[in-house]
Amino acid sequence: MSQIEWVQDWNARIKSCTNCGLGKGCAVGGVGNIEAPLLIVGEAPGEDEVLQGVPFVGKSGKDLREIFCDVGLLPEMFFLTNSVQCRPTKMGFKNRLVNRAPTKAESLACFPHLVALLDEMKPTVVLAVGAKATEAVRSLAAPKGFQLVSITHPAARYRMSAAKSEIAYLEMIKGVKEAKYLSGIIQRPNSPGVM
Ligand code: SF4
């Protein structure tokens, strides 16, 4: 089986998974270059991700992709997924389903999909976006032999004051540059020529 076929099979397994109560047509899975040295792991897909079937395409995903673009991290340099593969929801205003953070039980139920991806991809670096993603991958760093870089989830910035949000933004850029550098993709962050 080629690695492209493996990703297709992995995504198919996720789409038919019933390991927890989320499933039911809201699975997204992952995209990107599985031969790249860098795996980027978010928390869970939101409404936009489910509609498009692609991770990191909602508001916070777009913010993150802008940072990748700014630091010269091209799509072929990484694989993108989430620590929980289906969209967790709760009832919001006017009976509209809104996103929520995954529960511990949902994270545990989805853990085998992440482990399978790590075993196949063997990334040099995992960039975890947000606390939930960091929690999911932290215990795997030593046994799987990757370096872990964590950054703030872009959505967390929306609740911060302007000053704190700016600091968080700069820290996110620093983290993405570090992940890129540790992956062996570029020279040391902040060296001349690196945005
Ligand atoms: S969130 Fe994960 S464990 Fe739960 S149904 Fe979706 S793929 Fe399966």
Boltz pocket constraint, residues with backbone or C-beta under 6 A from the ligand:
constraints:
  - pocket:
      binder: B
      contacts: [[A, 13], [A, 14], [A, 15], [A, 17], [A, 18], [A, 19], [A, 20], [A, 21], [A, 22], [A, 23], [A, 24], [A, 27], [A, 84], [A, 85], [A, 86], [A, 106], [A, 109], [A, 110], [A, 111], [A, 113]]
      max_distance: 6.0
